[in-house]
Amino acid sequence: MNQLSFEIRTTEDFFRKLMDDYSEFQENITSSRLAINCAMTAWHLTEWIFYEFYNIPSSSFNSVSAFQQDIKRQCYSLQIMHDLTTGTKHFFTKKT
C-alpha cells in the first residue's frame, strides 16, 4: 500500500474502486476515459492482490510478474487489461 493512495488502503478498497469504475463505464461504454480508467484499475488490482496475499515465502509465486502471468493464463481478459494499461502508459503495446 502506498501512502499516496488516498482512502484506498487494502485490496478490498481497491476492488471497490474497480467496481465503481466499472459501474461508471457501464453507464457510458463509449467513453475512452472511463474504459481506460476501468482497465488500468483492473490490471493494477493484480499487484494489490499479490502484495497483500501472495508475497509470502510459502507462496508458489516468487514475483508479482509470475503471479500476473498465471492469472492472465486463467483469465484472458486480464491480458487485454494489461495491454490497454501498458499501451496507455507507454504509447505502445509491449508483449510479455
Buried (B, 14 or more C-beta within 10 A) or exposed (E): EEEEEEEBEEBEBBBEBBEEBBEBBEEEEEEEEBBBBBBBBBBBBBBBBBEEEBBEEEEEBEEBEBBBEBBBEEEEEBBBBBBBBBBBEEEEEEEE
